[in-house]
């Protein structure tokens, strides 16, 4: 059995839906603090100024 036989078919992902959700959470003025918090968590940094 080769790897092509064992792989599952790819699932369709609604990219526009995921983009809208991300923009709603992080793309607004109020979301700048959330975006900075996410950035700090992913990169192991401790930036404080959200602007």
ModelCIF file with pLDDT and N, C-alpha, C, O atoms, coordinates in Angstrom:
data_MODEL
#
_entry.id   MODEL 
#
_entity.id                         1 
_entity.type                       polymer 
_entity.pdbx_number_of_molecules   1 
#
_entity_poly.entity_id                      1 
_entity_poly.type                           'polypeptide(L)' 
_entity_poly.nstd_linkage                   no 
_entity_poly.nstd_monomer                   no 
_entity_poly.pdbx_seq_one_letter_code       
;(UNK)(UNK)(UNK)(UNK)(UNK)(UNK)(UNK)(UNK)(UNK)(UNK)(UNK)(UNK)(UNK)(UNK)(UNK)(UNK)
(UNK)(UNK)(UNK)(UNK)(UNK)(UNK)(UNK)(UNK)(UNK)(UNK)(UNK)(UNK)(UNK)(UNK)(UNK)(UNK)
(UNK)(UNK)(UNK)(UNK)(UNK)(UNK)(UNK)(UNK)(UNK)(UNK)(UNK)(UNK)(UNK)(UNK)(UNK)(UNK)
(UNK)(UNK)(UNK)
;
_entity_poly.pdbx_seq_one_letter_code_can   XXXXXXXXXXXXXXXXXXXXXXXXXXXXXXXXXXXXXXXXXXXXXXXXXXX 
_entity_poly.pdbx_strand_id                 A 
#
loop_
_entity_poly_seq.entity_id 
_entity_poly_seq.num 
_entity_poly_seq.mon_id 
_entity_poly_seq.hetero 
1 1  UNK n 
1 2  UNK n 
1 3  UNK n 
1 4  UNK n 
1 5  UNK n 
1 6  UNK n 
1 7  UNK n 
1 8  UNK n 
1 9  UNK n 
1 10 UNK n 
1 11 UNK n 
1 12 UNK n 
1 13 UNK n 
1 14 UNK n 
1 15 UNK n 
1 16 UNK n 
1 17 UNK n 
1 18 UNK n 
1 19 UNK n 
1 20 UNK n 
1 21 UNK n 
1 22 UNK n 
1 23 UNK n 
1 24 UNK n 
1 25 UNK n 
1 26 UNK n 
1 27 UNK n 
1 28 UNK n 
1 29 UNK n 
1 30 UNK n 
1 31 UNK n 
1 32 UNK n 
1 33 UNK n 
1 34 UNK n 
1 35 UNK n 
1 36 UNK n 
1 37 UNK n 
1 38 UNK n 
1 39 UNK n 
1 40 UNK n 
1 41 UNK n 
1 42 UNK n 
1 43 UNK n 
1 44 UNK n 
1 45 UNK n 
1 46 UNK n 
1 47 UNK n 
1 48 UNK n 
1 49 UNK n 
1 50 UNK n 
1 51 UNK n 
#
_struct_asym.id          A 
_struct_asym.entity_id   1 
#
loop_
_ma_qa_metric.id 
_ma_qa_metric.mode 
_ma_qa_metric.name 
_ma_qa_metric.software_group_id 
_ma_qa_metric.type 
1 global pLDDT . pLDDT 
2 local  pLDDT . pLDDT 
#
_ma_qa_metric_global.metric_id      1 
_ma_qa_metric_global.metric_value   78.96 
_ma_qa_metric_global.model_id       1 
_ma_qa_metric_global.ordinal_id     1 
#
loop_
_ma_qa_metric_local.label_asym_id 
_ma_qa_metric_local.label_comp_id 
_ma_qa_metric_local.label_seq_id 
_ma_qa_metric_local.metric_id 
_ma_qa_metric_local.metric_value 
_ma_qa_metric_local.model_id 
_ma_qa_metric_local.ordinal_id 
A UNK 1  2 50.00 1 1  
A UNK 2  2 55.00 1 2  
A UNK 3  2 55.00 1 3  
A UNK 4  2 53.00 1 4  
A UNK 5  2 54.00 1 5  
A UNK 6  2 63.00 1 6  
A UNK 7  2 70.00 1 7  
A UNK 8  2 66.00 1 8  
A UNK 9  2 71.00 1 9  
A UNK 10 2 75.00 1 10 
A UNK 11 2 79.00 1 11 
A UNK 12 2 78.00 1 12 
A UNK 13 2 72.00 1 13 
A UNK 14 2 70.00 1 14 
A UNK 15 2 69.00 1 15 
A UNK 16 2 66.00 1 16 
A UNK 17 2 68.00 1 17 
A UNK 18 2 69.00 1 18 
A UNK 19 2 76.00 1 19 
A UNK 20 2 80.00 1 20 
A UNK 21 2 79.00 1 21 
A UNK 22 2 80.00 1 22 
A UNK 23 2 82.00 1 23 
A UNK 24 2 81.00 1 24 
A UNK 25 2 81.00 1 25 
A UNK 26 2 80.00 1 26 
A UNK 27 2 81.00 1 27 
A UNK 28 2 83.00 1 28 
A UNK 29 2 82.00 1 29 
A UNK 30 2 81.00 1 30 
A UNK 31 2 86.00 1 31 
A UNK 32 2 88.00 1 32 
A UNK 33 2 88.00 1 33 
A UNK 34 2 86.00 1 34 
A UNK 35 2 87.00 1 35 
A UNK 36 2 90.00 1 36 
A UNK 37 2 90.00 1 37 
A UNK 38 2 88.00 1 38 
A UNK 39 2 91.00 1 39 
A UNK 40 2 94.00 1 40 
A UNK 41 2 94.00 1 41 
A UNK 42 2 94.00 1 42 
A UNK 43 2 94.00 1 43 
A UNK 44 2 94.00 1 44 
A UNK 45 2 93.00 1 45 
A UNK 46 2 92.00 1 46 
A UNK 47 2 91.00 1 47 
A UNK 48 2 91.00 1 48 
A UNK 49 2 87.00 1 49 
A UNK 50 2 82.00 1 50 
A UNK 51 2 78.00 1 51 
#
loop_
_atom_site.group_PDB 
_atom_site.id 
_atom_site.type_symbol 
_atom_site.label_atom_id 
_atom_site.label_alt_id 
_atom_site.label_comp_id 
_atom_site.label_asym_id 
_atom_site.label_entity_id 
_atom_site.label_seq_id 
_atom_site.pdbx_PDB_ins_code 
_atom_site.Cartn_x 
_atom_site.Cartn_y 
_atom_site.Cartn_z 
_atom_site.occupancy 
_atom_site.B_iso_or_equiv 
_atom_site.pdbx_formal_charge 
_atom_site.auth_seq_id 
_atom_site.auth_comp_id 
_atom_site.auth_asym_id 
_atom_site.auth_atom_id 
_atom_site.pdbx_PDB_model_num 
ATOM 1   N N  . UNK A 1 1  ? 0.860   -1.186 0.000  1.00 50.00 ? 1  UNK A N  1 
ATOM 2   C CA . UNK A 1 1  ? 0.000   0.000  0.000  1.00 50.00 ? 1  UNK A CA 1 
ATOM 3   C C  . UNK A 1 1  ? 0.897   1.238  0.000  1.00 50.00 ? 1  UNK A C  1 
ATOM 4   O O  . UNK A 1 1  ? 1.764   1.368  0.864  1.00 50.00 ? 1  UNK A O  1 
ATOM 5   N N  . UNK A 1 2  ? 0.703   2.138  -0.946 1.00 55.00 ? 2  UNK A N  1 
ATOM 6   C CA . UNK A 1 2  ? 1.529   3.346  -0.977 1.00 55.00 ? 2  UNK A CA 1 
ATOM 7   C C  . UNK A 1 2  ? 0.828   4.494  -0.261 1.00 55.00 ? 2  UNK A C  1 
ATOM 8   O O  . UNK A 1 2  ? -0.323  4.368  0.158  1.00 55.00 ? 2  UNK A O  1 
ATOM 9   N N  . UNK A 1 3  ? 1.526   5.604  -0.127 1.00 55.00 ? 3  UNK A N  1 
ATOM 10  C CA . UNK A 1 3  ? 0.984   6.727  0.641  1.00 55.00 ? 3  UNK A CA 1 
ATOM 11  C C  . UNK A 1 3  ? -0.248  7.343  -0.013 1.00 55.00 ? 3  UNK A C  1 
ATOM 12  O O  . UNK A 1 3  ? -1.093  7.906  0.683  1.00 55.00 ? 3  UNK A O  1 
ATOM 13  N N  . UNK A 1 4  ? -0.367  7.249  -1.323 1.00 53.00 ? 4  UNK A N  1 
ATOM 14  C CA . UNK A 1 4  ? -1.539  7.801  -2.008 1.00 53.00 ? 4  UNK A CA 1 
ATOM 15  C C  . UNK A 1 4  ? -2.810  7.054  -1.628 1.00 53.00 ? 4  UNK A C  1 
ATOM 16  O O  . UNK A 1 4  ? -3.895  7.635  -1.618 1.00 53.00 ? 4  UNK A O  1 
ATOM 17  N N  . UNK A 1 5  ? -2.678  5.778  -1.317 1.00 54.00 ? 5  UNK A N  1 
ATOM 18  C CA . UNK A 1 5  ? -3.847  4.991  -0.942 1.00 54.00 ? 5  UNK A CA 1 
ATOM 19  C C  . UNK A 1 5  ? -4.269  5.239  0.497  1.00 54.00 ? 5  UNK A C  1 
ATOM 20  O O  . UNK A 1 5  ? -5.430  5.026  0.846  1.00 54.00 ? 5  UNK A O  1 
ATOM 21  N N  . UNK A 1 6  ? -3.345  5.684  1.334  1.00 63.00 ? 6  UNK A N  1 
ATOM 22  C CA . UNK A 1 6  ? -3.654  5.855  2.749  1.00 63.00 ? 6  UNK A CA 1 
ATOM 23  C C  . UNK A 1 6  ? -4.081  7.268  3.107  1.00 63.00 ? 6  UNK A C  1 
ATOM 24  O O  . UNK A 1 6  ? -4.571  7.491  4.214  1.00 63.00 ? 6  UNK A O  1 
ATOM 25  N N  . UNK A 1 7  ? -3.914  8.225  2.212  1.00 70.00 ? 7  UNK A N  1 
ATOM 26  C CA . UNK A 1 7  ? -4.293  9.596  2.525  1.00 70.00 ? 7  UNK A CA 1 
ATOM 27  C C  . UNK A 1 7  ? -5.794  9.785  2.378  1.00 70.00 ? 7  UNK A C  1 
ATOM 28  O O  . UNK A 1 7  ? -6.437  9.172  1.526  1.00 70.00 ? 7  UNK A O  1 
ATOM 29  N N  . UNK A 1 8  ? -6.325  10.636 3.217  1.00 66.00 ? 8  UNK A N  1 
ATOM 30  C CA . UNK A 1 8  ? -7.750  10.959 3.140  1.00 66.00 ? 8  UNK A CA 1 
ATOM 31  C C  . UNK A 1 8  ? -7.955  12.107 2.168  1.00 66.00 ? 8  UNK A C  1 
ATOM 32  O O  . UNK A 1 8  ? -7.040  12.902 1.952  1.00 66.00 ? 8  UNK A O  1 
ATOM 33  N N  . UNK A 1 9  ? -9.127  12.206 1.584  1.00 71.00 ? 9  UNK A N  1 
ATOM 34  C CA . UNK A 1 9  ? -9.388  13.341 0.685  1.00 71.00 ? 9  UNK A CA 1 
ATOM 35  C C  . UNK A 1 9  ? -9.360  14.650 1.475  1.00 71.00 ? 9  UNK A C  1 
ATOM 36  O O  . UNK A 1 9  ? -9.759  14.690 2.639  1.00 71.00 ? 9  UNK A O  1 
ATOM 37  N N  . UNK A 1 10 ? -8.891  15.702 0.839  1.00 75.00 ? 10 UNK A N  1 
ATOM 38  C CA . UNK A 1 10 ? -8.802  16.992 1.506  1.00 75.00 ? 10 UNK A CA 1 
ATOM 39  C C  . UNK A 1 10 ? -10.196 17.552 1.741  1.00 75.00 ? 10 UNK A C  1 
ATOM 40  O O  . UNK A 1 10 ? -11.088 17.421 0.903  1.00 75.00 ? 10 UNK A O  1 
ATOM 41  N N  . UNK A 1 11 ? -10.364 18.179 2.898  1.00 79.00 ? 11 UNK A N  1 
ATOM 42  C CA . UNK A 1 11 ? -11.637 18.809 3.224  1.00 79.00 ? 11 UNK A CA 1 
ATOM 43  C C  . UNK A 1 11 ? -11.652 20.217 2.642  1.00 79.00 ? 11 UNK A C  1 
ATOM 44  O O  . UNK A 1 11 ? -10.617 20.882 2.580  1.00 79.00 ? 11 UNK A O  1 
ATOM 45  N N  . UNK A 1 12 ? -12.805 20.658 2.224  1.00 78.00 ? 12 UNK A N  1 
ATOM 46  C CA . UNK A 1 12 ? -12.958 22.014 1.731  1.00 78.00 ? 12 UNK A CA 1 
ATOM 47  C C  . UNK A 1 12 ? -12.993 22.962 2.932  1.00 78.00 ? 12 UNK A C  1 
ATOM 48  O O  . UNK A 1 12 ? -13.699 22.707 3.908  1.00 78.00 ? 12 UNK A O  1 
ATOM 49  N N  . UNK A 1 13 ? -12.247 24.033 2.859  1.00 72.00 ? 13 UNK A N  1 
ATOM 50  C CA . UNK A 1 13 ? -12.219 25.027 3.920  1.00 72.00 ? 13 UNK A CA 1 
ATOM 51  C C  . UNK A 1 13 ? -12.785 26.324 3.375  1.00 72.00 ? 13 UNK A C  1 
ATOM 52  O O  . UNK A 1 13 ? -12.380 26.798 2.314  1.00 72.00 ? 13 UNK A O  1 
ATOM 53  N N  . UNK A 1 14 ? -13.724 26.891 4.112  1.00 70.00 ? 14 UNK A N  1 
ATOM 54  C CA . UNK A 1 14 ? -14.314 28.160 3.711  1.00 70.00 ? 14 UNK A CA 1 
ATOM 55  C C  . UNK A 1 14 ? -13.385 29.276 4.173  1.00 70.00 ? 14 UNK A C  1 
ATOM 56  O O  . UNK A 1 14 ? -13.495 29.748 5.305  1.00 70.00 ? 14 UNK A O  1 
ATOM 57  N N  . UNK A 1 15 ? -12.475 29.698 3.307  1.00 69.00 ? 15 UNK A N  1 
ATOM 58  C CA . UNK A 1 15 ? -11.457 30.669 3.657  1.00 69.00 ? 15 UNK A CA 1 
ATOM 59  C C  . UNK A 1 15 ? -12.082 32.025 3.985  1.00 69.00 ? 15 UNK A C  1 
ATOM 60  O O  . UNK A 1 15 ? -11.620 32.711 4.897  1.00 69.00 ? 15 UNK A O  1 
ATOM 61  N N  . UNK A 1 16 ? -13.110 32.412 3.264  1.00 66.00 ? 16 UNK A N  1 
ATOM 62  C CA . UNK A 1 16 ? -13.731 33.710 3.520  1.00 66.00 ? 16 UNK A CA 1 
ATOM 63  C C  . UNK A 1 16 ? -14.344 33.749 4.911  1.00 66.00 ? 16 UNK A C  1 
ATOM 64  O O  . UNK A 1 16 ? -14.254 34.772 5.589  1.00 66.00 ? 16 UNK A O  1 
ATOM 65  N N  . UNK A 1 17 ? -14.959 32.671 5.348  1.00 68.00 ? 17 UNK A N  1 
ATOM 66  C CA . UNK A 1 17 ? -15.544 32.631 6.683  1.00 68.00 ? 17 UNK A CA 1 
ATOM 67  C C  . UNK A 1 17 ? -14.462 32.791 7.738  1.00 68.00 ? 17 UNK A C  1 
ATOM 68  O O  . UNK A 1 17 ? -14.627 33.574 8.673  1.00 68.00 ? 17 UNK A O  1 
ATOM 69  N N  . UNK A 1 18 ? -13.364 32.067 7.607  1.00 69.00 ? 18 UNK A N  1 
ATOM 70  C CA . UNK A 1 18 ? -12.296 32.143 8.588  1.00 69.00 ? 18 UNK A CA 1 
ATOM 71  C C  . UNK A 1 18 ? -11.669 33.535 8.581  1.00 69.00 ? 18 UNK A C  1 
ATOM 72  O O  . UNK A 1 18 ? -11.313 34.051 9.640  1.00 69.00 ? 18 UNK A O  1 
ATOM 73  N N  . UNK A 1 19 ? -11.530 34.144 7.419  1.00 76.00 ? 19 UNK A N  1 
ATOM 74  C CA . UNK A 1 19 ? -10.966 35.477 7.321  1.00 76.00 ? 19 UNK A CA 1 
ATOM 75  C C  . UNK A 1 19 ? -11.869 36.487 8.010  1.00 76.00 ? 19 UNK A C  1 
ATOM 76  O O  . UNK A 1 19 ? -11.387 37.366 8.725  1.00 76.00 ? 19 UNK A O  1 
ATOM 77  N N  . UNK A 1 20 ? -13.176 36.367 7.800  1.00 80.00 ? 20 UNK A N  1 
ATOM 78  C CA . UNK A 1 20 ? -14.108 37.305 8.438  1.00 80.00 ? 20 UNK A CA 1 
ATOM 79  C C  . UNK A 1 20 ? -14.048 37.191 9.949  1.00 80.00 ? 20 UNK A C  1 
ATOM 80  O O  . UNK A 1 20 ? -14.087 38.205 10.645 1.00 80.00 ? 20 UNK A O  1 
ATOM 81  N N  . UNK A 1 21 ? -13.955 35.984 10.466 1.00 79.00 ? 21 UNK A N  1 
ATOM 82  C CA . UNK A 1 21 ? -13.883 35.786 11.907 1.00 79.00 ? 21 UNK A CA 1 
ATOM 83  C C  . UNK A 1 21 ? -12.610 36.400 12.464 1.00 79.00 ? 21 UNK A C  1 
ATOM 84  O O  . UNK A 1 21 ? -12.654 37.082 13.488 1.00 79.00 ? 21 UNK A O  1 
ATOM 85  N N  . UNK A 1 22 ? -11.487 36.173 11.817 1.00 80.00 ? 22 UNK A N  1 
ATOM 86  C CA . UNK A 1 22 ? -10.219 36.739 12.271 1.00 80.00 ? 22 UNK A CA 1 
ATOM 87  C C  . UNK A 1 22 ? -10.276 38.258 12.262 1.00 80.00 ? 22 UNK A C  1 
ATOM 88  O O  . UNK A 1 22 ? -9.848  38.905 13.218 1.00 80.00 ? 22 UNK A O  1 
ATOM 89  N N  . UNK A 1 23 ? -10.809 38.835 11.172 1.00 82.00 ? 23 UNK A N  1 
ATOM 90  C CA . UNK A 1 23 ? -10.908 40.293 11.083 1.00 82.00 ? 23 UNK A CA 1 
ATOM 91  C C  . UNK A 1 23 ? -11.836 40.854 12.157 1.00 82.00 ? 23 UNK A C  1 
ATOM 92  O O  . UNK A 1 23 ? -11.570 41.921 12.710 1.00 82.00 ? 23 UNK A O  1 
ATOM 93  N N  . UNK A 1 24 ? -12.923 40.143 12.455 1.00 81.00 ? 24 UNK A N  1 
ATOM 94  C CA . UNK A 1 24 ? -13.855 40.622 13.464 1.00 81.00 ? 24 UNK A CA 1 
ATOM 95  C C  . UNK A 1 24 ? -13.205 40.647 14.846 1.00 81.00 ? 24 UNK A C  1 
ATOM 96  O O  . UNK A 1 24 ? -13.449 41.563 15.631 1.00 81.00 ? 24 UNK A O  1 
ATOM 97  N N  . UNK A 1 25 ? -12.387 39.654 15.142 1.00 81.00 ? 25 UNK A N  1 
ATOM 98  C CA . UNK A 1 25 ? -11.756 39.577 16.459 1.00 81.00 ? 25 UNK A CA 1 
ATOM 99  C C  . UNK A 1 25 ? -10.556 40.508 16.568 1.00 81.00 ? 25 UNK A C  1 
ATOM 100 O O  . UNK A 1 25 ? -10.389 41.183 17.584 1.00 81.00 ? 25 UNK A O  1 
ATOM 101 N N  . UNK A 1 26 ? -9.714  40.553 15.529 1.00 80.00 ? 26 UNK A N  1 
ATOM 102 C CA . UNK A 1 26 ? -8.447  41.257 15.634 1.00 80.00 ? 26 UNK A CA 1 
ATOM 103 C C  . UNK A 1 26 ? -8.340  42.509 14.769 1.00 80.00 ? 26 UNK A C  1 
ATOM 104 O O  . UNK A 1 26 ? -7.383  43.264 14.936 1.00 80.00 ? 26 UNK A O  1 
ATOM 105 N N  . UNK A 1 27 ? -9.256  42.762 13.868 1.00 81.00 ? 27 UNK A N  1 
ATOM 106 C CA . UNK A 1 27 ? -9.099  43.833 12.905 1.00 81.00 ? 27 UNK A CA 1 
ATOM 107 C C  . UNK A 1 27 ? -9.695  45.161 13.286 1.00 81.00 ? 27 UNK A C  1 
ATOM 108 O O  . UNK A 1 27 ? -9.567  46.119 12.525 1.00 81.00 ? 27 UNK A O  1 
ATOM 109 N N  . UNK A 1 28 ? -10.333 45.263 14.417 1.00 83.00 ? 28 UNK A N  1 
ATOM 110 C CA . UNK A 1 28 ? -10.943 46.529 14.827 1.00 83.00 ? 28 UNK A CA 1 
ATOM 111 C C  . UNK A 1 28 ? -10.019 47.276 15.778 1.00 83.00 ? 28 UNK A C  1 
ATOM 112 O O  . UNK A 1 28 ? -9.012  46.736 16.235 1.00 83.00 ? 28 UNK A O  1 
ATOM 113 N N  . UNK A 1 29 ? -10.368 48.505 16.067 1.00 82.00 ? 29 UNK A N  1 
ATOM 114 C CA . UNK A 1 29 ? -9.590  49.286 17.042 1.00 82.00 ? 29 UNK A CA 1 
ATOM 115 C C  . UNK A 1 29 ? -9.563  48.583 18.396 1.00 82.00 ? 29 UNK A C  1 
ATOM 116 O O  . UNK A 1 29 ? -8.529  48.544 19.062 1.00 82.00 ? 29 UNK A O  1 
ATOM 117 N N  . UNK A 1 30 ? -10.690 48.034 18.792 1.00 81.00 ? 30 UNK A N  1 
ATOM 118 C CA . UNK A 1 30 ? -10.764 47.336 20.078 1.00 81.00 ? 30 UNK A CA 1 
ATOM 119 C C  . UNK A 1 30 ? -9.961  46.037 20.039 1.00 81.00 ? 30 UNK A C  1 
ATOM 120 O O  . UNK A 1 30 ? -9.511  45.545 21.074 1.00 81.00 ? 30 UNK A O  1 
ATOM 121 N N  . UNK A 1 31 ? -9.788  45.496 18.856 1.00 86.00 ? 31 UNK A N  1 
ATOM 122 C CA . UNK A 1 31 ? -9.084  44.235 18.714 1.00 86.00 ? 31 UNK A CA 1 
ATOM 123 C C  . UNK A 1 31 ? -7.569  44.346 18.685 1.00 86.00 ? 31 UNK A C  1 
ATOM 124 O O  . UNK A 1 31 ? -6.872  43.331 18.660 1.00 86.00 ? 31 UNK A O  1 
ATOM 125 N N  . UNK A 1 32 ? -7.052  45.568 18.687 1.00 88.00 ? 32 UNK A N  1 
ATOM 126 C CA . UNK A 1 32 ? -5.599  45.738 18.662 1.00 88.00 ? 32 UNK A CA 1 
ATOM 127 C C  . UNK A 1 32 ? -4.942  45.099 19.871 1.00 88.00 ? 32 UNK A C  1 
ATOM 128 O O  . UNK A 1 32 ? -3.879  44.490 19.752 1.00 88.00 ? 32 UNK A O  1 
ATOM 129 N N  . UNK A 1 33 ? -5.561  45.231 21.022 1.00 88.00 ? 33 UNK A N  1 
ATOM 130 C CA . UNK A 1 33 ? -5.006  44.609 22.233 1.00 88.00 ? 33 UNK A CA 1 
ATOM 131 C C  . UNK A 1 33 ? -5.014  43.085 22.096 1.00 88.00 ? 33 UNK A C  1 
ATOM 132 O O  . UNK A 1 33 ? -4.065  42.414 22.501 1.00 88.00 ? 33 UNK A O  1 
ATOM 133 N N  . UNK A 1 34 ? -6.090  42.548 21.522 1.00 86.00 ? 34 UNK A N  1 
ATOM 134 C CA . UNK A 1 34 ? -6.152  41.100 21.306 1.00 86.00 ? 34 UNK A CA 1 
ATOM 135 C C  . UNK A 1 34 ? -5.088  40.648 20.316 1.00 86.00 ? 34 UNK A C  1 
ATOM 136 O O  . UNK A 1 34 ? -4.457  39.609 20.513 1.00 86.00 ? 34 UNK A O  1 
ATOM 137 N N  . UNK A 1 35 ? -4.885  41.421 19.254 1.00 87.00 ? 35 UNK A N  1 
ATOM 138 C CA . UNK A 1 35 ? -3.885  41.072 18.254 1.00 87.00 ? 35 UNK A CA 1 
ATOM 139 C C  . UNK A 1 35 ? -2.491  41.112 18.864 1.00 87.00 ? 35 UNK A C  1 
ATOM 140 O O  . UNK A 1 35 ? -1.669  40.238 18.589 1.00 87.00 ? 35 UNK A O  1 
ATOM 141 N N  . UNK A 1 36 ? -2.221  42.108 19.681 1.00 90.00 ? 36 UNK A N  1 
ATOM 142 C CA . UNK A 1 36 ? -0.919  42.197 20.339 1.00 90.00 ? 36 UNK A CA 1 
ATOM 143 C C  . UNK A 1 36 ? -0.717  41.034 21.296 1.00 90.00 ? 36 UNK A C  1 
ATOM 144 O O  . UNK A 1 36 ? 0.377   40.474 21.372 1.00 90.00 ? 36 UNK A O  1 
ATOM 145 N N  . UNK A 1 37 ? -1.745  40.672 22.012 1.00 90.00 ? 37 UNK A N  1 
ATOM 146 C CA . UNK A 1 37 ? -1.666  39.529 22.921 1.00 90.00 ? 37 UNK A CA 1 
ATOM 147 C C  . UNK A 1 37 ? -1.387  38.237 22.159 1.00 90.00 ? 37 UNK A C  1 
ATOM 148 O O  . UNK A 1 37 ? -0.569  37.423 22.587 1.00 90.00 ? 37 UNK A O  1 
ATOM 149 N N  . UNK A 1 38 ? -2.066  38.052 21.035 1.00 88.00 ? 38 UNK A N  1 
ATOM 150 C CA . UNK A 1 38 ? -1.829  36.878 20.197 1.00 88.00 ? 38 UNK A CA 1 
ATOM 151 C C  . UNK A 1 38 ? -0.399  36.876 19.669 1.00 88.00 ? 38 UNK A C  1 
ATOM 152 O O  . UNK A 1 38 ? 0.277   35.848 19.713 1.00 88.00 ? 38 UNK A O  1 
ATOM 153 N N  . UNK A 1 39 ? 0.062   38.012 19.175 1.00 91.00 ? 39 UNK A N  1 
ATOM 154 C CA . UNK A 1 39 ? 1.430   38.121 18.656 1.00 91.00 ? 39 UNK A CA 1 
ATOM 155 C C  . UNK A 1 39 ? 2.444   37.777 19.741 1.00 91.00 ? 39 UNK A C  1 
ATOM 156 O O  . UNK A 1 39 ? 3.382   37.018 19.498 1.00 91.00 ? 39 UNK A O  1 
ATOM 157 N N  . UNK A 1 40 ? 2.259   38.332 20.934 1.00 94.00 ? 40 UNK A N  1 
ATOM 158 C CA . UNK A 1 40 ? 3.172   38.047 22.042 1.00 94.00 ? 40 UNK A CA 1 
ATOM 159 C C  . UNK A 1 40 ? 3.171   36.572 22.400 1.00 94.00 ? 40 UNK A C  1 
ATOM 160 O O  . UNK A 1 40 ? 4.228   36.003 22.672 1.00 94.00 ? 40 UNK A O  1 
ATOM 161 N N  . UNK A 1 41 ? 2.017   35.952 22.405 1.00 94.00 ? 41 UNK A N  1 
ATOM 162 C CA . UNK A 1 41 ? 1.929   34.532 22.755 1.00 94.00 ? 41 UNK A CA 1 
ATOM 163 C C  . UNK A 1 41 ? 2.613   33.655 21.721 1.00 94.00 ? 41 UNK A C  1 
ATOM 164 O O  . UNK A 1 41 ? 3.293   32.694 22.079 1.00 94.00 ? 41 UNK A O  1 
ATOM 165 N N  . UNK A 1 42 ? 2.443   33.970 20.455 1.00 94.00 ? 42 UNK A N  1 
ATOM 166 C CA . UNK A 1 42 ? 3.022   33.149 19.391 1.00 94.00 ? 42 UNK A CA 1 
ATOM 167 C C  . UNK A 1 42 ? 4.540   33.328 19.320 1.00 94.00 ? 42 UNK A C  1 
ATOM 168 O O  . UNK A 1 42 ? 5.269   32.365 19.080 1.00 94.00 ? 42 UNK A O  1 
ATOM 169 N N  . UNK A 1 43 ? 5.009   34.546 19.524 1.00 94.00 ? 43 UNK A N  1 
ATOM 170 C CA . UNK A 1 43 ? 6.431   34.841 19.332 1.00 94.00 ? 43 UNK A CA 1 
ATOM 171 C C  . UNK A 1 43 ? 7.243   34.880 20.624 1.00 94.00 ? 43 UNK A C  1 
ATOM 172 O O  . UNK A 1 43 ? 8.461   35.052 20.577 1.00 94.00 ? 43 UNK A O  1 
ATOM 173 N N  . UNK A 1 44 ? 6.596   34.723 21.769 1.00 94.00 ? 44 UNK A N  1 
ATOM 174 C CA . UNK A 1 44 ? 7.322   34.744 23.039 1.00 94.00 ? 44 UNK A CA 1 
ATOM 175 C C  . UNK A 1 44 ? 7.872   36.112 23.376 1.00 94.00 ? 44 UNK A C  1 
ATOM 176 O O  . UNK A 1 44 ? 8.923   36.224 24.006 1.00 94.00 ? 44 UNK A O  1 
ATOM 177 N N  . UNK A 1 45 ? 7.168   37.158 22.961 1.00 93.00 ? 45 UNK A N  1 
ATOM 178 C CA . UNK A 1 45 ? 7.604   38.532 23.236 1.00 93.00 ? 45 UNK A CA 1 
ATOM 179 C C  . UNK A 1 45 ? 6.709   39.145 24.303 1.00 93.00 ? 45 UNK A C  1 
ATOM 180 O O  . UNK A 1 45 ? 5.744   38.524 24.749 1.00 93.00 ? 45 UNK A O  1 
ATOM 181 N N  . UNK A 1 46 ? 7.036   40.367 24.708 1.00 92.00 ? 46 UNK A N  1 
ATOM 182 C CA . UNK A 1 46 ? 6.247   41.060 25.723 1.00 92.00 ? 46 UNK A CA 1 
ATOM 183 C C  . UNK A 1 46 ? 6.051   42.528 25.354 1.00 92.00 ? 46 UNK A C  1 
ATOM 184 O O  . UNK A 1 46 ? 6.293   43.423 26.163 1.00 92.00 ? 46 UNK A O  1 
ATOM 185 N N  . UNK A 1 47 ? 5.601   42.761 24.096 1.00 91.00 ? 47 UNK A N  1 
ATOM 186 C CA . UNK A 1 47 ? 5.332   44.129 23.683 1.00 91.00 ? 47 UNK A CA 1 
ATOM 187 C C  . UNK A 1 47 ? 4.097   44.649 24.403 1.00 91.00 ? 47 UNK A C  1 
ATOM 188 O O  . UNK A 1 47 ? 3.164   43.895 24.680 1.00 91.00 ? 47 UNK A O  1 
ATOM 189 N N  . UNK A 1 48 ? 4.099   45.945 24.704 1.00 91.00 ? 48 UNK A N  1 
ATOM 190 C CA . UNK A 1 48 ? 2.992   46.553 25.441 1.00 91.00 ? 48 UNK A CA 1 
ATOM 191 C C  . UNK A 1 48 ? 2.195   47.563 24.621 1.00 91.00 ? 48 UNK A C  1 
ATOM 192 O O  . UNK A 1 48 ? 0.998   47.725 24.856 1.00 91.00 ? 48 UNK A O  1 
ATOM 193 N N  . UNK A 1 49 ? 2.824   48.245 23.670 1.00 87.00 ? 49 UNK A N  1 
ATOM 194 C CA . UNK A 1 49 ? 2.172   49.297 22.902 1.00 87.00 ? 49 UNK A CA 1 
ATOM 195 C C  . UNK A 1 49 ? 1.440   48.703 21.704 1.00 87.00 ? 49 UNK A C  1 
ATOM 196 O O  . UNK A 1 49 ? 2.076   48.223 20.766 1.00 87.00 ? 49 UNK A O  1 
ATOM 197 N N  . UNK A 1 50 ? 0.117   48.731 21.729 1.00 82.00 ? 50 UNK A N  1 
ATOM 198 C CA . UNK A 1 50 ? -0.690  48.106 20.674 1.00 82.00 ? 50 UNK A CA 1 
ATOM 199 C C  . UNK A 1 50 ? -0.723  48.937 19.388 1.00 82.00 ? 50 UNK A C  1 
ATOM 200 O O  . UNK A 1 50 ? -1.143  48.434 18.346 1.00 82.00 ? 50 UNK A O  1 
ATOM 201 N N  . UNK A 1 51 ? -0.296  50.178 19.443 1.00 78.00 ? 51 UNK A N  1 
ATOM 202 C CA . UNK A 1 51 ? -0.338  50.984 18.226 1.00 78.00 ? 51 UNK A CA 1 
ATOM 203 C C  . UNK A 1 51 ? 0.827   50.629 17.339 1.00 78.00 ? 51 UNK A C  1 
ATOM 204 O O  . UNK A 1 51 ? 0.976   51.199 16.258 1.00 78.00 ? 51 UNK A O  1 
#
